[in-house]
Amino acid sequence: MIDEWKTVFIKLRREMSGAHRHAHAVGETLAQWTSGDLDGGRDDNKGFRSLLHGDYPEVQKQATFDGEIEVIAERIHQLEKENIPLSSICVVARTQSLLNQYESALEAKGIESLRIQHQVSDDPGMPGLRTATMHRVKGLEFNAIIIA
């Protein structure tokens, strides 16, 4: 049984160059992941540049799953008020089973979702909150990510 539910909100903002600004902590983590020797020493990260400006991820802990859903739904509604469309917000979870739970709970709150399927391109023109596993979301860009 899970004692507490954790949700991480990462709001990414576009710079004029079109690149995303990452929160300093996220940038540091990514730099650690990318500096591992996964290519036999061919990449020395020369010229690597981490964008260190932006908001820190917001972490909220809830005692129950229902509490977490309340916080996630509130954040989604807040983002919509900031003119961020549902199609550019993604809820990310570890497993398909967890995604099923989040999708059902958010649907009960009137938030429609669209799961990003394995090996299928996302159509940003389709309405709905995006949901995906951590494996599937790798390499995709969203204006806001909720790691549940």
Legacy VTK file of the C-alpha trace (Angstrom):
# vtk DataFile Version 3.0
C-alpha trace
ASCII
DATASET POLYDATA
POINTS 148 float
0.000 0.000 0.000
1.253 3.454 -0.874
1.518 5.735 2.163
1.531 8.977 0.237
0.946 10.064 -3.315
3.374 12.437 -4.916
2.723 14.641 -7.885
5.297 16.754 -9.636
4.180 19.682 -11.760
6.601 20.929 -14.347
5.522 23.949 -16.329
7.737 24.529 -19.338
7.853 27.901 -21.021
8.998 28.514 -24.555
11.880 30.897 -25.089
12.097 33.049 -28.165
14.461 30.484 -29.711
11.724 27.858 -29.406
13.703 25.775 -26.931
12.183 24.962 -23.573
13.533 26.408 -20.365
13.950 23.672 -17.820
13.867 24.060 -14.096
17.383 24.087 -12.690
16.843 20.863 -10.759
15.450 19.050 -13.795
18.338 20.321 -15.916
20.879 19.037 -13.421
19.216 15.629 -13.380
19.123 15.430 -17.156
22.771 16.455 -17.339
23.651 13.600 -14.996
21.687 11.133 -17.126
23.211 12.325 -20.383
26.805 12.347 -19.130
26.865 8.561 -18.678
29.045 6.674 -21.117
26.408 4.924 -23.222
28.211 5.264 -26.542
31.695 3.895 -25.904
33.245 7.266 -25.149
32.360 8.927 -28.469
30.373 11.782 -26.874
32.221 14.041 -24.461
29.278 16.477 -24.047
31.471 19.243 -25.479
29.179 22.138 -26.203
26.454 20.751 -23.941
24.372 23.603 -22.604
21.779 23.243 -19.903
19.248 26.042 -19.675
19.248 26.886 -16.001
16.469 29.453 -15.904
12.881 28.685 -15.146
10.589 27.564 -12.403
11.532 24.757 -10.064
9.195 21.767 -10.269
6.432 21.963 -7.707
6.050 18.814 -5.604
2.829 18.215 -3.708
2.247 15.255 -1.416
-1.232 13.946 -0.733
-2.319 11.364 1.819
-4.726 9.630 -0.583
-5.255 8.977 -4.264
-8.482 11.026 -4.127
-6.529 13.932 -2.670
-4.012 13.678 -5.462
-6.773 13.678 -8.083
-8.236 16.848 -6.526
-4.860 18.607 -6.744
-4.252 17.423 -10.320
-7.733 18.503 -11.468
-7.297 21.925 -9.834
-3.924 22.379 -11.555
-5.348 21.374 -14.935
-8.179 23.907 -14.554
-5.648 26.567 -13.525
-3.544 25.860 -16.621
-6.643 26.099 -18.819
-7.379 29.540 -17.308
-3.834 30.490 -18.373
-4.872 29.602 -21.960
-2.892 26.379 -22.051
-4.985 23.892 -24.024
-5.591 20.407 -22.621
-3.831 18.926 -25.650
-0.554 20.512 -24.502
-0.802 19.180 -20.926
0.309 15.625 -20.180
-0.228 13.459 -17.100
2.574 10.921 -16.875
2.550 7.741 -14.776
4.805 4.713 -14.408
2.429 2.064 -15.735
-0.598 1.594 -17.993
-2.545 0.359 -14.967
-1.900 3.617 -13.095
-2.861 5.600 -16.180
-6.193 3.756 -16.256
-6.835 4.886 -12.689
-5.889 8.515 -13.359
-7.919 8.669 -16.576
-11.034 7.263 -14.883
-10.746 9.595 -11.894
-10.137 12.669 -14.064
-13.000 11.720 -16.395
-15.280 11.604 -13.332
-14.216 15.243 -12.770
-15.152 16.147 -16.350
-11.616 16.125 -17.763
-11.450 14.149 -20.990
-8.135 12.527 -21.829
-6.382 10.983 -24.792
-3.712 8.355 -24.185
-0.604 8.598 -26.300
-0.185 5.068 -27.637
3.026 3.160 -28.246
4.437 3.791 -31.748
1.592 6.126 -32.699
2.193 9.825 -33.299
0.196 12.246 -31.197
-2.127 14.538 -33.131
-2.078 17.895 -31.307
-5.314 18.802 -33.091
-7.211 16.129 -31.180
-8.845 17.519 -28.034
-8.184 16.254 -24.530
-5.603 16.031 -21.807
-2.723 13.803 -22.863
-1.747 10.810 -20.740
1.263 8.575 -21.214
3.692 6.309 -19.453
7.120 7.664 -18.629
8.582 5.481 -21.379
6.177 6.775 -24.024
6.516 10.467 -23.184
10.286 10.474 -23.650
11.224 12.939 -26.371
7.800 14.605 -26.560
7.182 18.255 -25.727
4.305 19.728 -23.723
3.635 23.116 -22.179
2.931 21.419 -18.824
3.710 17.968 -17.484
2.161 16.399 -14.393
4.143 13.437 -13.123
1.706 11.409 -11.041
LINES 1 149
148 0 1 2 3 4 5 6 7 8 9 10 11 12 13 14 15 16 17 18 19 20 21 22 23 24 25 26 27 28 29 30 31 32 33 34 35 36 37 38 39 40 41 42 43 44 45 46 47 48 49 50 51 52 53 54 55 56 57 58 59 60 61 62 63 64 65 66 67 68 69 70 71 72 73 74 75 76 77 78 79 80 81 82 83 84 85 86 87 88 89 90 91 92 93 94 95 96 97 98 99 100 101 102 103 104 105 106 107 108 109 110 111 112 113 114 115 116 117 118 119 120 121 122 123 124 125 126 127 128 129 130 131 132 133 134 135 136 137 138 139 140 141 142 143 144 145 146 147
